[in-house]
Amino acid sequence: MAFLHTFSIVARDEKTGQMGVAVQTHWFAVGAICPWVEAGVGAIATQSMVEVSYGPLGLASLRNGKTAAETLNDLLSKDERRALRQVAILDAKGSVAVHTGERCISAAGHHIGQGYSVQANMMINEGVWPMMAKAFESSKGDLAFRMLAALKAGQAAGGDIRGKQSACMLVVDHEKSNQSWKHTLVNLRVDDHPDPIPELERLLNIQKAYELMNEGDELLAKNDTHAAREKYSRGAALAPDIEELPFWQAVTLADSGKLQEALPLFQQVFNKNPSWAELVQRLPASGLLKNDREMMKKILSMKSEQ
């Protein structure tokens, strides 16, 4: 049993059917035991004096057709220490059931909204979970960033009385499948950090940057250059310190016959790290760049102009 005195959110996006859990605590590696999510099935946060089995057993119950309330009642009925538990369960239809045991360390409580719940225990004050709910309801955009807004609001309201150490976020899509790995959209963990929520936000932005770059590649393959540039630009802005993003952008442009657009990007990357110039020469053998000697010569000339 772990002492995960925690604040968290379980939520479902009504438009997309995406579901997720986001959490922060003053305990190591909260992502290993608190959040449980399965596409098309449900989302669970098990915290306070954690009983980890609530996660896999709860998902199995939801998978077999039971509602969030039925699943929670079944789990609690078999748990002699339920007074110490705090558990939130969300099913694929958006129904939520939450239990805050009477022996959870104060301040402890929860709030259930439309398709979501926020829950917290051992907080510095009772304003944490109401502020989380307010932030989630007033935010817009991707489910991941709305849940992040809830975590940030909980910390701003005081958070865990002990401080902060770890955070995590899991988000899945709406499709129930026996290949669940194909339906995970976000799986980020900050196991040990002095300020885990900003670090979680940084990682979420990096993931978004890579997604935008991939979308740009797909658009470029369709010869939609204008839209591709917009995606590339947005991705680069989210992760300006990552060399790899402009490198693969340049490779994609060069391979698509847009060498002049690619050359400044190659130069930018080579100036930061000359090893990329060595790597680009290995790509044709793997079929990731046209085997064009003249093009390669022009690309490598960007290294000499440092």
N, C-alpha and C positions, 0 to 999 in steps of 0.2 A: 504494500500500500504506500502510495506517495502522497506527500502533503502539498498538493497543488492548489494553494489558495490563489484564486485566479479570477480574471474577468475575460469573458468570451462572448462571441455572437455566433449563432447559427442562423442561416438565412437562405431564402430561395428567391430568385429573380422571376417574377411573374411572367415577363415577356419571353425569356429564353429558356426557362426551366432549370437554369444553372442553380446549383446548391453549394454551400460552403460553410466552413468554420474558420474563424480567426480568433486568436487567443494570445494573451500575454500573462506572464506570471513572474514571481521571484522564486524560481526553481529551475534547475538545469533541464534542458531539452524537453520542454513542454510538448513539442510536436510528436514525441515518441509515444505518448500515452493518452493525451486528452482528446485530440480531434479524430473523428472517424467519419468518412464520407464515401459514398458509393453512388456512381451515376445512375439515375433513374430509380434509386432506392431511398436514400435519405442521408441525413447528417446528424451527428451526435457529438456533444461535448460532455465529457465526464470529468468532474473536478471536485474540489474540496478534498476530503479524504478519499482519494480516487480508488474506485473499483474498476480496473481496466477492462474486465470482462463485459461491462455494460456496452462497450464499443462493438466488438464483434458479435456478441449475442444480440444486441439491439438491431444491428444491420441485418442479421439473419432473420429476425422476427419481421422486420419491415419487408424484406425480400419475399417472405412467405405470405405477404398480404395484410398483415396486421397494421393498424393505424399507429400513429405516434403515441396516443394516449393508451391504447391497449398494450403496446410494447413497454412503455414506462411502468405501467401498473404491474405487469408480469415480472419485470426485473425487480421492482421494489418489494413485491410480495415475498420474494425469495431471499431478501437481503436483511439479515438481522441488524446490520449497522446502517440502515437507510437514513437514520437521523443525522448521520455525518456526511451524507452525500449531497452533491449538487449535480444535477444531470439535466441536459436539454436535448430533446429529440425532435427532429423535423422529418416529416415524411415527404414523399415525392409529390403529393398533392398540395403541399404547403401548410398542412396542419402541424401545430406545435404543441408539445407537452413538456412541462418543466417541473422539476422537484428541487426545492431548497430545504434541506433537512433542518429541523429545529435546533440541532446542535452544531450547525455550521458556525464558524467563528464570525462574529460581527465585525464590520457591517456586512450583512449578507442579504441578498434579495435578487429578484429577477423581474423582467417586464416582457410580456408577450404582445407582439404586434402582428400586423397582417403579413404572414409568411416569414416571420423571424422571431427570435427572442434574444435578449441580452441577459446575462447572469453574472453574478460576482459574489465573492466572499472574501473575508479578511481585508476589506477595503478600508481606506482611511476615513471614509464617510459614506453616507447613504445617497450621495448625489452622483455616484459613479454610473450606475446602470441607467438612471433616467437620462443622463447626458449622452450616453451611448445610443439610446433609443432615438433621442432627438436628432443626433448627428446622422444616423442611418436613414431616418425618414426624410430628412431635408437634403440628402445628397443625391446626386444623379450620376449616370454613367455605368461602367462595368460593375458587376457585383463585387469583384475583388477590391476595387477602390472605394466602394461604399462601405464595405466591412472595415477596411483600413481606417476610414473616417471615424467609424464607431470606436475602434481601439484608441485612436488619437484623442478622441473626446473623453474616453474613460481615464486615460492617463492625465489629461489636462484637469480633470475633476478631482484628482488626487491619487487614483490607482491603488495598488496594493500597499498596505501600511508598511511592509518591509522593504519596498523598493521594486526593482525590476531586474530581470536576468535573461529570460528567453521569450520568444514569440514564434508563431507559425501561422500559416494560412494554407488551407486546402480548398480548391474549387473544382467541381466536376460539371460536365454537361448533363443534359436531360435524358440521354439514351441509356436504357437498361440493357446490359450486355454481359456475356460471360468473358469478354475481353476488356475488363475495366481499365486496363492501362491505356487504352486508346482514347479514353474519355476524360482523362485528368487534364485540366486546363492550368491549374496552379498548384504547385507542391513545393512550398518554400518554408525553410526552417532557419531560425536564428537560435542556436542552442545555448550560447553563452556570450552576452554582450552587455556593456554598461548602459546602452540605450537601444534596446531591441526593436522598438517600433519604427524609429527612423531608419534603422538598418533593414528592416523588413520592407519599408517603402522603397529604399534604394534598390533592393533586389527585385521588387515588383516592377519598378521602372525599367530595369535592365531586361527583364523578361519581355516586357512590352516592346522594348526597342528591337529585340530579336524578332518578335512576331511581325513588327512593321517592316523589317528588312525582308523577311520571307514573303510578305504580301507584295512588297516592291518587286521582288524577283518574279513572282507570278504575273504581275501586271506587265513587266518588261517582256516576258515571254509572249504575251499577247500583243506586244508592240504598242502598249498604252504608256508611252514614255512620260507624258506629263503626270499622270497619276502615280507612276512608279517613283518619279523624282520626289513627289510630295511625301510618299511613304518613307523613302530613304531619309529625307530631311527630318521628318518627325522622329524617326528612330535614332538618328545621329544626335539629335538634341537631347534625347532622354539619357544617352550614355556617351557623352563626349570623350571620355577617357579610354574607351575600349577601342583598340586599334583594329581588332578583327572585323568589326562591322564595316568600316569603310573599305577594308581590304577585299572582302567578298563582294561588296557592292561594285568595286572596281573590276573584279574578275568577271562578274555578271555582265557589266557594261561592255567590257572588251570582247567577251565571247559573243555578244549580241551585235557586234559590228559598230559599237559606239566608243571606239578607242580614244578619241580626243576628249571625251567626257571622263574617261577612266584615268587618263594619265595624271591629272592633278591629284587624284585620290591616291594613286600608287606613290606619287612623290611624297605626299603627306605621311603615308604609312611608313615608307622606307626611311624617311627622316627620323621617325620615332624609334624604329627598330629595323636595322638592315637585314635581319634574318628573314623578314617577309620577302625580300628579293630572292633569297635562296629558295624559299618555299614555292614561289610562283613558277619557278623553272621546273618543278616536279609535277605540276598539275596536268600538263598535256598527256603524260604517260598514264594518268588515271582517268583520262577523258573528261576532266573538269575545266579544260581550256583548250581552244583550238591549237593544233600543232602548226603554228605559223611563225617561222623564224624572224621575219621582218617585224611582225607585231611584238614578238618577245624582245627583240633588240630595242624597240622604242620604249617598251615597258621598263627594261633594265636601265635605260638611259636616265630614268628618273632618279635612280640611286646615285649616279655620278654627279647630279646637279645639287647635291646636298650643300 
